[in-house]
Amino acid sequence: MRRGKAIIVNLLFAATLSATAAPATEALPFLVAERTTQTPGIDGQLTDACWERAEQTNPFVNIGGSKAPVETYGKLCWDDKNLYVGIVCGEPEMEKVKERLRRSLFNTMEESIEIFIDSDHDQFTYLQFRVGIRGERDTHRGNDLDPRLTSQWLGAAGIEDDRWTVEAAIPLRVLRAETRMTQRPSNHTIWGMNLNRQRCLQTAGMWTCWSDTKGGFHSPHRFGKLIFTDYEEWQSAYSRHCVQTCLEKIRQLSTQYQAHRQFADDRVATLKATLRDSQTSLRQEKLDTQEKRDAALARGESVAAVCEEALADLRLHIIANEFR
């Protein structure tokens, strides 16, 4: 896991883990979905830049938790309009699959991916979005088929030599209209989510999932956790927190030692200018590469360093003048 993302997970997820996680022996997986500034084209190919940066799920497992016979994994990201889902379905017997396709031997959705979204995280209500290997789609509200919804989201599939892939864009407005979701995701937002695969070539390992449902796919209490993060928003909030915490300590000292208020005010002006410059840089530069994100993280650390230096200067100034 990359440095910046590791920090985000530690700060955001630790606060919710104790309240939301199942017992240790039944731990549910979680995935961090970053906000993207580069919208993917929904063609089933997963060649867009956003997928290069997206966090990858653990490999899917058989129902019951054992290792699946073939590898399947997913990636997710989001923006102000959509939740984007990409799935890679490894298939060592792709020629057999292609032959079945040529001969039209597949039943509807016999080779398919199912995306389960519990956007209000009540572990009860959810929507299911399904994409087949030929790109066919359907949508369920819980267990009930809802054809009305299928025209409101995009999904596509692509076939390669040793795998097939799925790409989907699910509008946030659809989730908001059809569930109890009240606002778009932001930092600290957690949804219930599961990704599932149906593979037709053999009975063993025919049904696999990211979060082991221990039974049928429609088991929202067994969905994993999708954690949303907006890197720019997080970085901005981190810098503000550093400065505001430091400003409060400076104000306390300047109130206690009023003879040094001007010195304290100078430190305050420096901190406010530092925060303003940092926020301006974040607004002007899209953090769409890892190098830019690392640079933004370094700027955030420099803001924290300026805060520590300003507070130390004031304390030393007070000590030098009050206790000599």
N, C-alpha and C positions, 0 to 999 in steps of 0.2 A: 504494500500500500504506500502511495506516495506521501511525502512529508506533510504537505499542507492538508491533505485529506485525512491523514492520521490524527492531526491535531483536531480537526473538525469532529471526527468520530468520537475522540476521547472527551471533548467538551460537551457535545450535544447528546451523545448516546448514554453516557454515564449517568446523566441526570434522570433518564427515563427507564434505564435498565431494571433497577430494583422494583419499580412499580409495574412493569409491563411484561417482564420475562417469565416464561414458565419455569418450573423447577429445573435444577441443573441437568437432571437426567432426561428432561423433555425440552431442552433449550431449542427455541425456534431461530432460524437464521435471519439475518438482517442484511440489507443492501443499501448503500448510500447512492442516491441519484443526484447528480449535480445539475444545476441550471446551465443550459447551453446557450450560446449566442449564435450557433450555426445550425440552422434547421436542416434536418436530413430530408432527402428526397425519398419518398416511400415507394421504392422499386424492388425491395426484397434483397438487395445486394450487400448492404452493410458496409459500403465503401466510403461513406461520408466521414468527415473529420471528427464529428462528435463521438462516433463509436470508438475511435482510437483512444479517446480519453476516458470513456465511460468505465465505471467499475464493473467487474464481471462477477456473476454469481458463482457459488460453488457448483461443481457438477451435479446434475440431477441424480436422484437416487430412486431405486425401486420403491414401491409402496411397502412400507415396513422398514425401510432404511438401509437395505443392503446395496452394494455397489451395482450400478446399472451396467448392462452389457455394452452400451455405446455411450459416448460422451455427448451431453447436451448442456448448454449454459446460456444465460441471458445477460443482457445489458440494458440499462434504462437511463434516460435523461429527460429533461423537461425544459419548457420555457413558459412564457406568459399565456400561451394558447393551448399547448398540448403536452401530454405525457407520451414519450417515445419509447417503444419497446423493440429490442432486437434480440433474436434467438438464433443460435447456431446448433443445428441438429446433426451430429456426426453420423455417418452412414457408410460402413465398410462394404455393404452389399448394394451399393447404389445402382449397379447394372440391373439387379433384380427389381429394384424399385422402378427404374426407368422402363423396364419391360412391362411391368404391371400397368404403368401409365400409358404406354403405347397400346396396350390391349384393352385399356379401360376396365381393368379388373378391380380397381379400387371402389369400394362403397363410399358414400359421402363421408368426408372427414375421417377416413380410416387412417391416414397419415396426417396428423394435425398437431397444432400447438394451441393450448388454452391459457388465456391470461385472465386471472381472477383479481378483481380490484374491490377492496373494502375501504372506500375513501373516507368514511367517517369512523373507521376502526372500531365498530361496535361488535365485531366478531359474529355478526348475524346476517346483516343485509350486504349484498355484493352484486356486482355485475360480472359476467363472463364474456370475454371476447375471444372468438375462435377463428384461426386461420389454417386452412388446409394446404397441402403441398402444391396444389394447383392454383392457390391464391383465393379459393372460395372462402367465404366468411359467413359467420352467423353470430348472434348475440343472445345471451340469456340474462334475464333478471332472476337471480337465484337459479332455480331449476326450470324456470318457465321461459320458453323461446319467445323472443320479442323482436320480430322482423322489422318493426318500425325503427329500431335503433341502428340496424346494420348499415343503413345509408348515411349515418352521421359520423362514421369514423373510417379511417383508411387502413388497409392491410394488403400486403403483397408477399409473395414467396419467390425464392430463387433456388435453382438447382445447380450444384457443382459436382465434380467427380467423386468426392468423398463426403459430401455433406449437403444438406439443404438448409436454407435460411428463411427467416420470417422477419418482416419489418412492419411495425404498426404505429399509427399516430391516433391517439385517443383524445379528443378535445376536452379540455377542462370544463367547458360550458356544458357538455353533455353529462359529465359526472356531477356537476353542480345541480343540473336540472333534474336528474334522475335519482339522486341520493340525497342524504342529509348533509353533504359537504357544503359549508357556508362561505368559504373564501379560498382563493388560490393557495397552493402550497407556498411555504417559506421555510426559513430555518426553524428547526424544532418540530416541523410537521411530520407525523408518522401515520402511514396508512398500513392496512393489512393488504398483503399481496401474495399471490402464488403463481407460478409458471409450471405448466404441465405438458407432457408430450404423450401422444399415442403413436406407437410404432407397430406396423402391421406384420412384419416379416416373421415374427416368432411369438409364441405365447409367453414364454419367460421374458420378463423385462418389457412387456408390451406397454405398460403404463408407468411412467416415471414422473417425478416432480422435484421442484427445487426444495420446497419445505414438505417433508414427509407427512402426508395426511393420515397415515395409519389405516386408510380405508378409501372410501370414495373421494374423488377430487373435490366435490362440493362440501368441504369441511372448513368453514371460515375460522373456527377456533384454532385450526392448525396452520393457518396462513402465516407466512413469515412477515417481517417488518420492512417496509420501504421507508427509508429516512431521506427526506428532501433537504438539500442544502444549496444555498446561493452563495458562492464563494465571495463575490464582490460585496454582498450584503454582510456576510460574516466578517470579512476583513474590515469593512467600515465600522461595524459595531465593536469589533475588538479594539480598534484605535480609539474610538470614542470612550470606551470603557476605561482604557488606560489613562487617558487625559482627564476624564471626569473624576476618577478616583484620586488622581494626583492633585487636581485642583481643590478638591474637598480637604485634603490634608494640608495644603498650603493655606487655605482660608482659615483653618483651625489654628495653625501656627501664627498667622498674621493677626488673628483676633487676640490670641494669648500674649503675643509680643508686638504690640501696636507700633512701637518705635521703629520697627523694621518693615512696616507695611509697604513702603515704596520699593524696597528690594523684592518683597514678595510679589508686588504688582508687576514688576519687570519679568519675573519668572512666569507669571500667569500669561502675560502678553506673548512670551516665547512659546508657551505650550499651545495657546490658541492658534498662533500662526502655523505651528507645526501640524496641528490637526487639520487646519484649513488646507494646507498644501497637500497633505496625504489624501484627503477626501477629494480634492480636485483631480489628483492623479488617477484615482480609482474611477471617477466619472468619465474621464477623457480616454482611458485606455481599456479596451475590452480584454479581459483575461482569457484569451482563447488559445493560448499555448502554455505548456508547462513552464517554459522559461519566463513568461510574463507573470505567471502565478508565483513562481519562486521569487521574482523581483518584488511582487506585491507583498509577499510574506516578509521579505527582508525590510521593506519599508515599514511594515507594521512593527517589526522588532525594533527598528530604529526609533519609532515613536515611543515605544515602551522605554527605550534607553534614555531618550530625551527627558521623559517624565522622571525617571529615577535620578538623573543628573540634576534636574531642576530642584527636586525635593532635597537632595543631598546638599546642594549649594546653599539653600535656605537654612537648613539645619546647621551647617558649618558656620554660616554667617551669624546666626543667632548665638551659637556657642562661643564664637570668637569675641563677640561684643557684649554678651550678657554675663559670662562666667570667667572673665579674665581677672 
